């Protein structure tokens, strides 16, 4: 099974927190990811190895 890895990094002031998820991500992670994608003005294309 193949998946796509996603990394979400949040920076507030001088503090940064990153979360990485590969394949089947928790619903909360997917919800945040979809909100971020909805702000992007272009379709995001994924390129990888098979």
C-alpha positions in Angstrom: 0.0 0.0 0.0 1.2 3.5 -0.9 0.5 6.7 0.9 1.4 10.3 0.8 3.3 11.9 3.6 2.1 15.2 4.9 3.8 17.6 7.3 2.1 20.5 9.0 4.2 23.1 10.8 2.8 25.9 12.9 4.9 28.8 14.1 3.7 31.4 16.6 6.3 33.9 17.7 9.5 32.0 18.4 7.7 28.6 19.0 7.3 26.0 16.3 5.6 22.6 16.3 5.5 20.1 13.4 3.3 17.0 12.9 4.0 14.4 10.2 1.5 11.8 9.0 1.9 9.1 6.4 -0.9 7.1 4.8 -4.0 6.8 7.0 -4.0 10.0 9.1 -6.3 10.8 12.1 -9.5 12.7 11.3 -8.3 15.8 13.1 -5.1 15.9 11.0 -7.1 15.4 7.7 -9.5 18.2 8.7 -6.7 20.7 9.3 -5.0 19.5 6.0 -8.2 20.1 4.0 -8.6 23.6 5.5 -5.0 24.5 4.5 -5.6 23.0 1.0 -8.8 25.1 0.6 -6.7 28.3 1.0 -4.3 27.4 -1.8 -5.4 28.9 -5.1 -4.2 26.0 -7.3 -4.8 22.3 -7.4 -2.0 20.5 -5.5 -0.3 17.8 -7.6 1.4 14.9 -5.9 4.5 13.3 -7.5 6.1 10.3 -6.1 7.5 6.8 -6.8 5.7 3.6 -7.6 
